[in-house]
Amino acid sequence: MEWKSDFIESFVEQGLEQGHVEAKREDVLKVLDLRDLRPTEEQRAQVASSSDLAQLDQWFARSLNATSADEVFTG
């Protein structure tokens, strides 16, 4: 039975990580919109396709103080 627990646990962990990435994508786009930073369609697509949580965290942090969307993505 132990292998079943490990097997199921790995799927649960993967699902949680994917959910965290999706939430961070939404947060980045929400802040960009709320702050009226006007990201381009390419920048929106870049966020939507990213699965790198560290990169998404960086964009989120930058979006809080940036004066333009370009500042968020080029830092």
PDB file of N, CA, C, O and CB in Angstrom:
ATOM      1  N   MET A   1       0.802  -1.195   0.000  1.00  0.00           N
ATOM      2  CA  MET A   1       0.000   0.000   0.000  1.00  0.00           C
ATOM      3  C   MET A   1       0.850   1.266   0.000  1.00  0.00           C
ATOM      4  O   MET A   1       0.379   2.318  -0.432  1.00  0.00           O
ATOM      5  CB  MET A   1      -0.915  -0.006   1.183  1.00  0.00           C
ATOM      6  N   GLU A   2       2.074   1.187   0.469  1.00  0.00           N
ATOM      7  CA  GLU A   2       2.926   2.374   0.560  1.00  0.00           C
ATOM      8  C   GLU A   2       3.150   3.016  -0.808  1.00  0.00           C
ATOM      9  O   GLU A   2       3.153   4.242  -0.916  1.00  0.00           O
ATOM     10  CB  GLU A   2       4.268   2.011   1.186  1.00  0.00           C
ATOM     11  N   TRP A   3       3.335   2.213  -1.848  1.00  0.00           N
ATOM     12  CA  TRP A   3       3.567   2.790  -3.176  1.00  0.00           C
ATOM     13  C   TRP A   3       2.375   3.599  -3.642  1.00  0.00           C
ATOM     14  O   TRP A   3       2.544   4.600  -4.339  1.00  0.00           O
ATOM     15  CB  TRP A   3       3.874   1.695  -4.189  1.00  0.00           C
ATOM     16  N   LYS A   4       1.170   3.186  -3.272  1.00  0.00           N
ATOM     17  CA  LYS A   4      -0.017   3.946  -3.652  1.00  0.00           C
ATOM     18  C   LYS A   4       0.004   5.326  -3.004  1.00  0.00           C
ATOM     19  O   LYS A   4      -0.343   6.317  -3.646  1.00  0.00           O
ATOM     20  CB  LYS A   4      -1.297   3.189  -3.255  1.00  0.00           C
ATOM     21  N   SER A   5       0.396   5.396  -1.774  1.00  0.00           N
ATOM     22  CA  SER A   5       0.451   6.681  -1.082  1.00  0.00           C
ATOM     23  C   SER A   5       1.453   7.614  -1.744  1.00  0.00           C
ATOM     24  O   SER A   5       1.154   8.788  -1.964  1.00  0.00           O
ATOM     25  CB  SER A   5       0.814   6.481   0.391  1.00  0.00           C
ATOM     26  N   ASP A   6       2.632   7.108  -2.063  1.00  0.00           N
ATOM     27  CA  ASP A   6       3.650   7.918  -2.730  1.00  0.00           C
ATOM     28  C   ASP A   6       3.177   8.357  -4.108  1.00  0.00           C
ATOM     29  O   ASP A   6       3.382   9.506  -4.501  1.00  0.00           O
ATOM     30  CB  ASP A   6       4.964   7.139  -2.849  1.00  0.00           C
ATOM     31  N   PHE A   7       2.559   7.468  -4.826  1.00  0.00           N
ATOM     32  CA  PHE A   7       2.055   7.751  -6.167  1.00  0.00           C
ATOM     33  C   PHE A   7       0.998   8.849  -6.117  1.00  0.00           C
ATOM     34  O   PHE A   7       1.067   9.819  -6.872  1.00  0.00           O
ATOM     35  CB  PHE A   7       1.474   6.478  -6.809  1.00  0.00           C
ATOM     36  N   ILE A   8       0.042   8.698  -5.245  1.00  0.00           N
ATOM     37  CA  ILE A   8      -1.038   9.682  -5.117  1.00  0.00           C
ATOM     38  C   ILE A   8      -0.494  11.004  -4.589  1.00  0.00           C
ATOM     39  O   ILE A   8      -0.888  12.072  -5.057  1.00  0.00           O
ATOM     40  CB  ILE A   8      -2.150   9.154  -4.185  1.00  0.00           C
ATOM     41  N   GLU A   9       0.401  10.935  -3.625  1.00  0.00           N
ATOM     42  CA  GLU A   9       0.981  12.143  -3.055  1.00  0.00           C
ATOM     43  C   GLU A   9       1.716  12.965  -4.116  1.00  0.00           C
ATOM     44  O   GLU A   9       1.651  14.194  -4.096  1.00  0.00           O
ATOM     45  CB  GLU A   9       1.933  11.782  -1.917  1.00  0.00           C
ATOM     46  N   SER A  10       2.408  12.305  -5.034  1.00  0.00           N
ATOM     47  CA  SER A  10       3.123  13.034  -6.078  1.00  0.00           C
ATOM     48  C   SER A  10       2.146  13.771  -6.993  1.00  0.00           C
ATOM     49  O   SER A  10       2.444  14.876  -7.447  1.00  0.00           O
ATOM     50  CB  SER A  10       3.998  12.075  -6.898  1.00  0.00           C
ATOM     51  N   PHE A  11       0.998  13.183  -7.266  1.00  0.00           N
ATOM     52  CA  PHE A  11      -0.013  13.860  -8.081  1.00  0.00           C
ATOM     53  C   PHE A  11      -0.625  15.039  -7.336  1.00  0.00           C
ATOM     54  O   PHE A  11      -0.885  16.084  -7.932  1.00  0.00           O
ATOM     55  CB  PHE A  11      -1.111  12.876  -8.494  1.00  0.00           C
ATOM     56  N   VAL A  12      -0.853  14.880  -6.058  1.00  0.00           N
ATOM     57  CA  VAL A  12      -1.402  15.963  -5.246  1.00  0.00           C
ATOM     58  C   VAL A  12      -0.422  17.127  -5.219  1.00  0.00           C
ATOM     59  O   VAL A  12      -0.822  18.276  -5.405  1.00  0.00           O
ATOM     60  CB  VAL A  12      -1.710  15.476  -3.809  1.00  0.00           C
ATOM     61  N   GLU A  13       0.856  16.844  -4.989  1.00  0.00           N
ATOM     62  CA  GLU A  13       1.871  17.893  -4.953  1.00  0.00           C
ATOM     63  C   GLU A  13       1.974  18.602  -6.297  1.00  0.00           C
ATOM     64  O   GLU A  13       2.089  19.827  -6.350  1.00  0.00           O
ATOM     65  CB  GLU A  13       3.230  17.308  -4.562  1.00  0.00           C
ATOM     66  N   GLN A  14       1.932  17.843  -7.372  1.00  0.00           N
ATOM     67  CA  GLN A  14       1.998  18.430  -8.714  1.00  0.00           C
ATOM     68  C   GLN A  14       0.785  19.331  -8.951  1.00  0.00           C
ATOM     69  O   GLN A  14       0.920  20.418  -9.514  1.00  0.00           O
ATOM     70  CB  GLN A  14       2.067  17.320  -9.798  1.00  0.00           C
ATOM     71  N   GLY A  15      -0.368  18.894  -8.536  1.00  0.00           N
ATOM     72  CA  GLY A  15      -1.575  19.695  -8.703  1.00  0.00           C
ATOM     73  C   GLY A  15      -1.523  20.976  -7.893  1.00  0.00           C
ATOM     74  O   GLY A  15      -1.955  22.029  -8.362  1.00  0.00           O
ATOM     75  N   LEU A  16      -0.999  20.891  -6.681  1.00  0.00           N
ATOM     76  CA  LEU A  16      -0.863  22.089  -5.849  1.00  0.00           C
ATOM     77  C   LEU A  16       0.105  23.082  -6.474  1.00  0.00           C
ATOM     78  O   LEU A  16      -0.147  24.286  -6.470  1.00  0.00           O
ATOM     79  CB  LEU A  16      -0.391  21.712  -4.441  1.00  0.00           C
ATOM     80  N   GLU A  17       1.205  22.583  -7.008  1.00  0.00           N
ATOM     81  CA  GLU A  17       2.187  23.459  -7.647  1.00  0.00           C
ATOM     82  C   GLU A  17       1.579  24.128  -8.882  1.00  0.00           C
ATOM     83  O   GLU A  17       1.766  25.326  -9.092  1.00  0.00           O
ATOM     84  CB  GLU A  17       3.454  22.662  -8.035  1.00  0.00           C
ATOM     85  N   GLN A  18       0.864  23.371  -9.686  1.00  0.00           N
ATOM     86  CA  GLN A  18       0.221  23.941 -10.868  1.00  0.00           C
ATOM     87  C   GLN A  18      -0.801  24.998 -10.476  1.00  0.00           C
ATOM     88  O   GLN A  18      -0.922  26.024 -11.145  1.00  0.00           O
ATOM     89  CB  GLN A  18      -0.449  22.843 -11.694  1.00  0.00           C
ATOM     90  N   GLY A  19      -1.525  24.755  -9.412  1.00  0.00           N
ATOM     91  CA  GLY A  19      -2.497  25.727  -8.926  1.00  0.00           C
ATOM     92  C   GLY A  19      -1.823  26.996  -8.451  1.00  0.00           C
ATOM     93  O   GLY A  19      -2.335  28.094  -8.670  1.00  0.00           O
ATOM     94  N   HIS A  20      -0.683  26.856  -7.804  1.00  0.00           N
ATOM     95  CA  HIS A  20       0.066  28.013  -7.328  1.00  0.00           C
ATOM     96  C   HIS A  20       0.577  28.842  -8.506  1.00  0.00           C
ATOM     97  O   HIS A  20       0.514  30.071  -8.478  1.00  0.00           O
ATOM     98  CB  HIS A  20       1.240  27.567  -6.438  1.00  0.00           C
ATOM     99  N   VAL A  21       1.080  28.169  -9.537  1.00  0.00           N
ATOM    100  CA  VAL A  21       1.564  28.865 -10.735  1.00  0.00           C
ATOM    101  C   VAL A  21       0.412  29.610 -11.408  1.00  0.00           C
ATOM    102  O   VAL A  21       0.564  30.770 -11.792  1.00  0.00           O
ATOM    103  CB  VAL A  21       2.215  27.863 -11.730  1.00  0.00           C
ATOM    104  N   GLU A  22      -0.722  28.959 -11.550  1.00  0.00           N
ATOM    105  CA  GLU A  22      -1.876  29.592 -12.194  1.00  0.00           C
ATOM    106  C   GLU A  22      -2.345  30.812 -11.399  1.00  0.00           C
ATOM    107  O   GLU A  22      -2.671  31.849 -11.977  1.00  0.00           O
ATOM    108  CB  GLU A  22      -3.028  28.582 -12.342  1.00  0.00           C
ATOM    109  N   ALA A  23      -2.376  30.685 -10.091  1.00  0.00           N
ATOM    110  CA  ALA A  23      -2.781  31.821  -9.247  1.00  0.00           C
ATOM    111  C   ALA A  23      -1.809  32.980  -9.391  1.00  0.00           C
ATOM    112  O   ALA A  23      -2.229  34.136  -9.435  1.00  0.00           O
ATOM    113  CB  ALA A  23      -2.873  31.396  -7.772  1.00  0.00           C
ATOM    114  N   LYS A  24      -0.517  32.689  -9.466  1.00  0.00           N
ATOM    115  CA  LYS A  24       0.477  33.750  -9.597  1.00  0.00           C
ATOM    116  C   LYS A  24       0.351  34.428 -10.964  1.00  0.00           C
ATOM    117  O   LYS A  24       0.502  35.645 -11.066  1.00  0.00           O
ATOM    118  CB  LYS A  24       1.902  33.185  -9.403  1.00  0.00           C
ATOM    119  N   ARG A  25       0.075  33.647 -12.012  1.00  0.00           N
ATOM    120  CA  ARG A  25      -0.159  34.246 -13.340  1.00  0.00           C
ATOM    121  C   ARG A  25      -1.306  35.252 -13.268  1.00  0.00           C
ATOM    122  O   ARG A  25      -1.199  36.377 -13.756  1.00  0.00           O
ATOM    123  CB  ARG A  25      -0.475  33.146 -14.398  1.00  0.00           C
ATOM    124  N   GLU A  26      -2.398  34.822 -12.651  1.00  0.00           N
ATOM    125  CA  GLU A  26      -3.567  35.692 -12.517  1.00  0.00           C
ATOM    126  C   GLU A  26      -3.239  36.935 -11.708  1.00  0.00           C
ATOM    127  O   GLU A  26      -3.692  38.030 -12.040  1.00  0.00           O
ATOM    128  CB  GLU A  26      -4.721  34.937 -11.865  1.00  0.00           C
ATOM    129  N   ASP A  27      -2.456  36.775 -10.652  1.00  0.00           N
ATOM    130  CA  ASP A  27      -2.076  37.916  -9.812  1.00  0.00           C
ATOM    131  C   ASP A  27      -1.257  38.935 -10.598  1.00  0.00           C
ATOM    132  O   ASP A  27      -1.494  40.138 -10.492  1.00  0.00           O
ATOM    133  CB  ASP A  27      -1.282  37.439  -8.591  1.00  0.00           C
ATOM    134  N   VAL A  28      -0.304  38.462 -11.378  1.00  0.00           N
ATOM    135  CA  VAL A  28       0.534  39.371 -12.175  1.00  0.00           C
ATOM    136  C   VAL A  28      -0.341  40.167 -13.139  1.00  0.00           C
ATOM    137  O   VAL A  28      -0.236  41.391 -13.215  1.00  0.00           O
ATOM    138  CB  VAL A  28       1.624  38.581 -12.960  1.00  0.00           C
ATOM    139  N   LEU A  29      -1.193  39.476 -13.865  1.00  0.00           N
ATOM    140  CA  LEU A  29      -2.044  40.161 -14.841  1.00  0.00           C
ATOM    141  C   LEU A  29      -3.025  41.111 -14.153  1.00  0.00           C
ATOM    142  O   LEU A  29      -3.313  42.187 -14.677  1.00  0.00           O
ATOM    143  CB  LEU A  29      -2.812  39.138 -15.688  1.00  0.00           C
ATOM    144  N   LYS A  30      -3.533  40.724 -12.997  1.00  0.00           N
ATOM    145  CA  LYS A  30      -4.472  41.571 -12.267  1.00  0.00           C
ATOM    146  C   LYS A  30      -3.804  42.872 -11.821  1.00  0.00           C
ATOM    147  O   LYS A  30      -4.380  43.951 -11.967  1.00  0.00           O
ATOM    148  CB  LYS A  30      -5.034  40.821 -11.053  1.00  0.00           C
ATOM    149  N   VAL A  31      -2.593  42.769 -11.278  1.00  0.00           N
ATOM    150  CA  VAL A  31      -1.890  43.971 -10.828  1.00  0.00           C
ATOM    151  C   VAL A  31      -1.561  44.867 -12.021  1.00  0.00           C
ATOM    152  O   VAL A  31      -1.710  46.086 -11.937  1.00  0.00           O
ATOM    153  CB  VAL A  31      -0.597  43.595 -10.064  1.00  0.00           C
ATOM    154  N   LEU A  32      -1.120  44.280 -13.120  1.00  0.00           N
ATOM    155  CA  LEU A  32      -0.832  45.077 -14.317  1.00  0.00           C
ATOM    156  C   LEU A  32      -2.066  45.857 -14.758  1.00  0.00           C
ATOM    157  O   LEU A  32      -1.978  47.034 -15.108  1.00  0.00           O
ATOM    158  CB  LEU A  32      -0.341  44.174 -15.463  1.00  0.00           C
ATOM    159  N   ASP A  33      -3.209  45.193 -14.737  1.00  0.00           N
ATOM    160  CA  ASP A  33      -4.452  45.844 -15.149  1.00  0.00           C
ATOM    161  C   ASP A  33      -4.913  46.890 -14.130  1.00  0.00           C
ATOM    162  O   ASP A  33      -5.298  47.997 -14.507  1.00  0.00           O
ATOM    163  CB  ASP A  33      -5.546  44.800 -15.353  1.00  0.00           C
ATOM    164  N   LEU A  34      -4.877  46.546 -12.857  1.00  0.00           N
ATOM    165  CA  LEU A  34      -5.329  47.479 -11.824  1.00  0.00           C
ATOM    166  C   LEU A  34      -4.461  48.739 -11.765  1.00  0.00           C
ATOM    167  O   LEU A  34      -4.944  49.826 -11.451  1.00  0.00           O
ATOM    168  CB  LEU A  34      -5.329  46.789 -10.465  1.00  0.00           C
ATOM    169  N   ARG A  35      -3.202  48.574 -12.067  1.00  0.00           N
ATOM    170  CA  ARG A  35      -2.298  49.728 -12.048  1.00  0.00           C
ATOM    171  C   ARG A  35      -2.248  50.419 -13.408  1.00  0.00           C
ATOM    172  O   ARG A  35      -1.491  51.371 -13.600  1.00  0.00           O
ATOM    173  CB  ARG A  35      -0.891  49.293 -11.633  1.00  0.00           C
ATOM    174  N   ASP A  36      -3.053  49.939 -14.342  1.00  0.00           N
ATOM    175  CA  ASP A  36      -3.148  50.517 -15.683  1.00  0.00           C
ATOM    176  C   ASP A  36      -1.782  50.611 -16.365  1.00  0.00           C
ATOM    177  O   ASP A  36      -1.440  51.630 -16.964  1.00  0.00           O
ATOM    178  CB  ASP A  36      -3.785  51.899 -15.611  1.00  0.00           C
ATOM    179  N   LEU A  37      -1.007  49.521 -16.260  1.00  0.00           N
ATOM    180  CA  LEU A  37       0.334  49.493 -16.862  1.00  0.00           C
ATOM    181  C   LEU A  37       0.308  49.076 -18.331  1.00  0.00           C
ATOM    182  O   LEU A  37       1.329  49.143 -19.016  1.00  0.00           O
ATOM    183  CB  LEU A  37       1.232  48.545 -16.084  1.00  0.00           C
ATOM    184  N   ARG A  38      -0.833  48.656 -18.806  1.00  0.00           N
ATOM    185  CA  ARG A  38      -1.076  48.372 -20.222  1.00  0.00           C
ATOM    186  C   ARG A  38      -0.067  47.405 -20.870  1.00  0.00           C
ATOM    187  O   ARG A  38       0.671  47.794 -21.776  1.00  0.00           O
ATOM    188  CB  ARG A  38      -1.069  49.657 -20.979  1.00  0.00           C
ATOM    189  N   PRO A  39      -0.039  46.174 -20.411  1.00  0.00           N
ATOM    190  CA  PRO A  39       0.847  45.192 -21.043  1.00  0.00           C
ATOM    191  C   PRO A  39       0.395  44.884 -22.470  1.00  0.00           C
ATOM    192  O   PRO A  39      -0.797  44.898 -22.778  1.00  0.00           O
ATOM    193  CB  PRO A  39       0.892  43.898 -20.212  1.00  0.00           C
ATOM    194  N   THR A  40       1.363  44.610 -23.320  1.00  0.00           N
ATOM    195  CA  THR A  40       1.058  44.235 -24.699  1.00  0.00           C
ATOM    196  C   THR A  40       0.494  42.812 -24.714  1.00  0.00           C
ATOM    197  O   THR A  40       0.565  42.091 -23.719  1.00  0.00           O
ATOM    198  CB  THR A  40       2.329  44.340 -25.605  1.00  0.00           C
ATOM    199  N   GLU A  41      -0.059  42.430 -25.845  1.00  0.00           N
ATOM    200  CA  GLU A  41      -0.553  41.054 -25.987  1.00  0.00           C
ATOM    201  C   GLU A  41       0.597  40.061 -25.838  1.00  0.00           C
ATOM    202  O   GLU A  41       0.410  38.981 -25.279  1.00  0.00           O
ATOM    203  CB  GLU A  41      -1.255  40.861 -27.355  1.00  0.00           C
ATOM    204  N   GLU A  42       1.787  40.416 -26.333  1.00  0.00           N
ATOM    205  CA  GLU A  42       2.960  39.541 -26.180  1.00  0.00           C
ATOM    206  C   GLU A  42       3.319  39.374 -24.710  1.00  0.00           C
ATOM    207  O   GLU A  42       3.641  38.269 -24.273  1.00  0.00           O
ATOM    208  CB  GLU A  42       4.167  40.107 -26.957  1.00  0.00           C
ATOM    209  N   GLN A  43       3.267  40.451 -23.948  1.00  0.00           N
ATOM    210  CA  GLN A  43       3.575  40.370 -22.522  1.00  0.00           C
ATOM    211  C   GLN A  43       2.532  39.551 -21.785  1.00  0.00           C
ATOM    212  O   GLN A  43       2.871  38.760 -20.905  1.00  0.00           O
ATOM    213  CB  GLN A  43       3.668  41.768 -21.913  1.00  0.00           C
ATOM    214  N   ARG A  44       1.261  39.732 -22.137  1.00  0.00           N
ATOM    215  CA  ARG A  44       0.198  38.915 -21.536  1.00  0.00           C
ATOM    216  C   ARG A  44       0.416  37.436 -21.853  1.00  0.00           C
ATOM    217  O   ARG A  44       0.262  36.579 -20.983  1.00  0.00           O
ATOM    218  CB  ARG A  44      -1.192  39.370 -22.043  1.00  0.00           C
ATOM    219  N   ALA A  45       0.770  37.147 -23.087  1.00  0.00           N
ATOM    220  CA  ALA A  45       1.016  35.763 -23.498  1.00  0.00           C
ATOM    221  C   ALA A  45       2.222  35.189 -22.763  1.00  0.00           C
ATOM    222  O   ALA A  45       2.240  34.008 -22.415  1.00  0.00           O
ATOM    223  CB  ALA A  45       1.234  35.681 -25.019  1.00  0.00           C
ATOM    224  N   GLN A  46       3.229  36.028 -22.528  1.00  0.00           N
ATOM    225  CA  GLN A  46       4.421  35.603 -21.801  1.00  0.00           C
ATOM    226  C   GLN A  46       4.043  35.174 -20.383  1.00  0.00           C
ATOM    227  O   GLN A  46       4.516  34.146 -19.898  1.00  0.00           O
ATOM    228  CB  GLN A  46       5.473  36.739 -21.764  1.00  0.00           C
ATOM    229  N   VAL A  47       3.211  35.944 -19.733  1.00  0.00           N
ATOM    230  CA  VAL A  47       2.750  35.599 -18.381  1.00  0.00           C
ATOM    231  C   VAL A  47       1.896  34.335 -18.431  1.00  0.00           C
ATOM    232  O   VAL A  47       2.091  33.418 -17.633  1.00  0.00           O
ATOM    233  CB  VAL A  47       1.944  36.772 -17.755  1.00  0.00           C
ATOM    234  N   ALA A  48       0.962  34.290 -19.357  1.00  0.00           N
ATOM    235  CA  ALA A  48       0.021  33.169 -19.445  1.00  0.00           C
ATOM    236  C   ALA A  48       0.711  31.839 -19.738  1.00  0.00           C
ATOM    237  O   ALA A  48       0.211  30.784 -19.348  1.00  0.00           O
ATOM    238  CB  ALA A  48      -1.009  33.447 -20.516  1.00  0.00           C
ATOM    239  N   SER A  49       1.850  31.880 -20.419  1.00  0.00           N
ATOM    240  CA  SER A  49       2.532  30.642 -20.781  1.00  0.00           C
ATOM    241  C   SER A  49       3.650  30.266 -19.816  1.00  0.00           C
ATOM    242  O   SER A  49       4.230  29.187 -19.939  1.00  0.00           O
ATOM    243  CB  SER A  49       3.090  30.761 -22.165  1.00  0.00           C
ATOM    244  N   SER A  50       3.960  31.129 -18.869  1.00  0.00           N
ATOM    245  CA  SER A  50       5.055  30.852 -17.939  1.00  0.00           C
ATOM    246  C   SER A  50       4.665  29.799 -16.911  1.00  0.00           C
ATOM    247  O   SER A  50       3.565  29.829 -16.361  1.00  0.00           O
ATOM    248  CB  SER A  50       5.484  32.131 -17.232  1.00  0.00           C
ATOM    249  N   SER A  51       5.568  28.883 -16.663  1.00  0.00           N
ATOM    250  CA  SER A  51       5.382  27.898 -15.592  1.00  0.00           C
ATOM    251  C   SER A  51       6.503  28.024 -14.566  1.00  0.00           C
ATOM    252  O   SER A  51       6.643  27.182 -13.678  1.00  0.00           O
ATOM    253  CB  SER A  51       5.337  26.460 -16.169  1.00  0.00           C
ATOM    254  N   ASP A  52       7.301  29.084 -14.697  1.00  0.00           N
ATOM    255  CA  ASP A  52       8.431  29.340 -13.809  1.00  0.00           C
ATOM    256  C   ASP A  52       7.966  30.230 -12.654  1.00  0.00           C
ATOM    257  O   ASP A  52       7.810  31.440 -12.818  1.00  0.00           O
ATOM    258  CB  ASP A  52       9.613  30.006 -14.586  1.00  0.00           C
ATOM    259  N   LEU A  53       7.748  29.629 -11.502  1.00  0.00           N
ATOM    260  CA  LEU A  53       7.215  30.353 -10.361  1.00  0.00           C
ATOM    261  C   LEU A  53       8.151  31.480  -9.916  1.00  0.00           C
ATOM    262  O   LEU A  53       7.682  32.540  -9.502  1.00  0.00           O
ATOM    263  CB  LEU A  53       6.967  29.395  -9.208  1.00  0.00           C
ATOM    264  N   ALA A  54       9.450  31.267  -9.995  1.00  0.00           N
ATOM    265  CA  ALA A  54      10.400  32.312  -9.604  1.00  0.00           C
ATOM    266  C   ALA A  54      10.271  33.522 -10.532  1.00  0.00           C
ATOM    267  O   ALA A  54      10.321  34.664 -10.075  1.00  0.00           O
ATOM    268  CB  ALA A  54      11.849  31.767  -9.628  1.00  0.00           C
ATOM    269  N   GLN A  55      10.108  33.275 -11.822  1.00  0.00           N
ATOM    270  CA  GLN A  55       9.941  34.367 -12.781  1.00  0.00           C
ATOM    271  C   GLN A  55       8.628  35.100 -12.533  1.00  0.00           C
ATOM    272  O   GLN A  55       8.586  36.330 -12.549  1.00  0.00           O
ATOM    273  CB  GLN A  55       9.990  33.833 -14.224  1.00  0.00           C
ATOM    274  N   LEU A  56       7.577  34.358 -12.308  1.00  0.00           N
ATOM    275  CA  LEU A  56       6.279  34.964 -12.019  1.00  0.00           C
ATOM    276  C   LEU A  56       6.341  35.800 -10.746  1.00  0.00           C
ATOM    277  O   LEU A  56       5.759  36.883 -10.688  1.00  0.00           O
ATOM    278  CB  LEU A  56       5.199  33.884 -11.890  1.00  0.00           C
ATOM    279  N   ASP A  57       7.037  35.312  -9.730  1.00  0.00           N
ATOM    280  CA  ASP A  57       7.210  36.078  -8.492  1.00  0.00           C
ATOM    281  C   ASP A  57       7.957  37.380  -8.757  1.00  0.00           C
ATOM    282  O   ASP A  57       7.611  38.425  -8.205  1.00  0.00           O
ATOM    283  CB  ASP A  57       7.963  35.244  -7.442  1.00  0.00           C
ATOM    284  N   GLN A  58       8.968  37.315  -9.594  1.00  0.00           N
ATOM    285  CA  GLN A  58       9.746  38.505  -9.930  1.00  0.00           C
ATOM    286  C   GLN A  58       8.880  39.526 -10.670  1.00  0.00           C
ATOM    287  O   GLN A  58       8.909  40.714 -10.349  1.00  0.00           O
ATOM    288  CB  GLN A  58      10.969  38.124 -10.782  1.00  0.00           C
ATOM    289  N   TRP A  59       8.115  39.067 -11.657  1.00  0.00           N
ATOM    290  CA  TRP A  59       7.224  39.972 -12.383  1.00  0.00           C
ATOM    291  C   TRP A  59       6.196  40.587 -11.441  1.00  0.00           C
ATOM    292  O   TRP A  59       5.888  41.775 -11.534  1.00  0.00           O
ATOM    293  CB  TRP A  59       6.517  39.231 -13.529  1.00  0.00           C
ATOM    294  N   PHE A  60       5.668  39.768 -10.532  1.00  0.00           N
ATOM    295  CA  PHE A  60       4.679  40.276  -9.580  1.00  0.00           C
ATOM    296  C   PHE A  60       5.285  41.380  -8.716  1.00  0.00           C
ATOM    297  O   PHE A  60       4.692  42.447  -8.557  1.00  0.00           O
ATOM    298  CB  PHE A  60       4.146  39.134  -8.691  1.00  0.00           C
ATOM    299  N   ALA A  61       6.455  41.122  -8.165  1.00  0.00           N
ATOM    300  CA  ALA A  61       7.114  42.118  -7.315  1.00  0.00           C
ATOM    301  C   ALA A  61       7.387  43.405  -8.092  1.00  0.00           C
ATOM    302  O   ALA A  61       7.156  44.502  -7.582  1.00  0.00           O
ATOM    303  CB  ALA A  61       8.429  41.555  -6.750  1.00  0.00           C
ATOM    304  N   ARG A  62       7.871  43.273  -9.310  1.00  0.00           N
ATOM    305  CA  ARG A  62       8.146  44.457 -10.130  1.00  0.00           C
ATOM    306  C   ARG A  62       6.863  45.216 -10.466  1.00  0.00           C
ATOM    307  O   ARG A  62       6.864  46.446 -10.533  1.00  0.00           O
ATOM    308  CB  ARG A  62       8.864  44.052 -11.420  1.00  0.00           C
ATOM    309  N   SER A  63       5.773  44.480 -10.678  1.00  0.00           N
ATOM    310  CA  SER A  63       4.522  45.122 -11.081  1.00  0.00           C
ATOM    311  C   SER A  63       3.956  46.031  -9.991  1.00  0.00           C
ATOM    312  O   SER A  63       3.156  46.922 -10.277  1.00  0.00           O
ATOM    313  CB  SER A  63       3.496  44.068 -11.449  1.00  0.00           C
ATOM    314  N   LEU A  64       4.361  45.812  -8.768  1.00  0.00           N
ATOM    315  CA  LEU A  64       3.850  46.607  -7.659  1.00  0.00           C
ATOM    316  C   LEU A  64       4.352  48.052  -7.678  1.00  0.00           C
ATOM    317  O   LEU A  64       3.672  48.955  -7.189  1.00  0.00           O
ATOM    318  CB  LEU A  64       4.231  45.959  -6.355  1.00  0.00           C
ATOM    319  N   ASN A  65       5.540  48.270  -8.243  1.00  0.00           N
ATOM    320  CA  ASN A  65       6.143  49.603  -8.235  1.00  0.00           C
ATOM    321  C   ASN A  65       6.477  50.151  -9.613  1.00  0.00           C
ATOM    322  O   ASN A  65       6.855  51.317  -9.728  1.00  0.00           O
ATOM    323  CB  ASN A  65       7.377  49.577  -7.419  1.00  0.00           C
ATOM    324  N   ALA A  66       6.351  49.358 -10.645  1.00  0.00           N
ATOM    325  CA  ALA A  66       6.735  49.777 -11.992  1.00  0.00           C
ATOM    326  C   ALA A  66       5.859  50.923 -12.485  1.00  0.00           C
ATOM    327  O   ALA A  66       4.713  51.080 -12.062  1.00  0.00           O
ATOM    328  CB  ALA A  66       6.647  48.598 -12.961  1.00  0.00           C
ATOM    329  N   THR A  67       6.422  51.716 -13.387  1.00  0.00           N
ATOM    330  CA  THR A  67       5.654  52.800 -13.996  1.00  0.00           C
ATOM    331  C   THR A  67       5.172  52.426 -15.392  1.00  0.00           C
ATOM    332  O   THR A  67       4.413  53.171 -16.013  1.00  0.00           O
ATOM    333  CB  THR A  67       6.493  54.071 -14.059  1.00  0.00           C
ATOM    334  N   SER A  68       5.617  51.266 -15.885  1.00  0.00           N
ATOM    335  CA  SER A  68       5.168  50.761 -17.183  1.00  0.00           C
ATOM    336  C   SER A  68       5.292  49.238 -17.205  1.00  0.00           C
ATOM    337  O   SER A  68       6.021  48.652 -16.404  1.00  0.00           O
ATOM    338  CB  SER A  68       5.990  51.397 -18.344  1.00  0.00           C
ATOM    339  N   ALA A  69       4.585  48.621 -18.116  1.00  0.00           N
ATOM    340  CA  ALA A  69       4.677  47.171 -18.263  1.00  0.00           C
ATOM    341  C   ALA A  69       6.065  46.771 -18.719  1.00  0.00           C
ATOM    342  O   ALA A  69       6.565  45.722 -18.312  1.00  0.00           O
ATOM    343  CB  ALA A  69       3.628  46.659 -19.251  1.00  0.00           C
ATOM    344  N   ASP A  70       6.697  47.578 -19.551  1.00  0.00           N
ATOM    345  CA  ASP A  70       8.043  47.270 -20.008  1.00  0.00           C
ATOM    346  C   ASP A  70       9.007  47.153 -18.834  1.00  0.00           C
ATOM    347  O   ASP A  70       9.903  46.309 -18.847  1.00  0.00           O
ATOM    348  CB  ASP A  70       8.528  48.336 -20.983  1.00  0.00           C
ATOM    349  N   GLU A  71       8.827  47.992 -17.825  1.00  0.00           N
ATOM    350  CA  GLU A  71       9.660  47.930 -16.627  1.00  0.00           C
ATOM    351  C   GLU A  71       9.509  46.589 -15.906  1.00  0.00           C
ATOM    352  O   GLU A  71      10.471  46.065 -15.343  1.00  0.00           O
ATOM    353  CB  GLU A  71       9.303  49.075 -15.679  1.00  0.00           C
ATOM    354  N   VAL A  72       8.318  46.052 -15.932  1.00  0.00           N
ATOM    355  CA  VAL A  72       8.060  44.774 -15.271  1.00  0.00           C
ATOM    356  C   VAL A  72       8.823  43.657 -15.960  1.00  0.00           C
ATOM    357  O   VAL A  72       9.397  42.792 -15.298  1.00  0.00           O
ATOM    358  CB  VAL A  72       6.557  44.462 -15.258  1.00  0.00           C
ATOM    359  N   PHE A  73       8.832  43.673 -17.285  1.00  0.00           N
ATOM    360  CA  PHE A  73       9.391  42.555 -18.035  1.00  0.00           C
ATOM    361  C   PHE A  73      10.865  42.704 -18.389  1.00  0.00           C
ATOM    362  O   PHE A  73      11.523  41.718 -18.721  1.00  0.00           O
ATOM    363  CB  PHE A  73       8.615  42.368 -19.279  1.00  0.00           C
ATOM    364  N   THR A  74      11.391  43.923 -18.321  1.00  0.00           N
ATOM    365  CA  THR A  74      12.805  44.103 -18.633  1.00  0.00           C
ATOM    366  C   THR A  74      13.627  44.447 -17.410  1.00  0.00           C
ATOM    367  O   THR A  74      14.857  44.400 -17.444  1.00  0.00           O
ATOM    368  CB  THR A  74      12.973  45.176 -19.669  1.00  0.00           C
ATOM    369  N   GLY A  75      12.948  44.792 -16.330  1.00  0.00           N
ATOM    370  CA  GLY A  75      13.543  45.029 -15.036  1.00  0.00           C
ATOM    371  C   GLY A  75      14.625  46.029 -15.033  1.00  0.00           C
ATOM    372  O   GLY A  75      15.204  46.309 -13.983  1.00  0.00           O
TER     373      GLY A  75
END
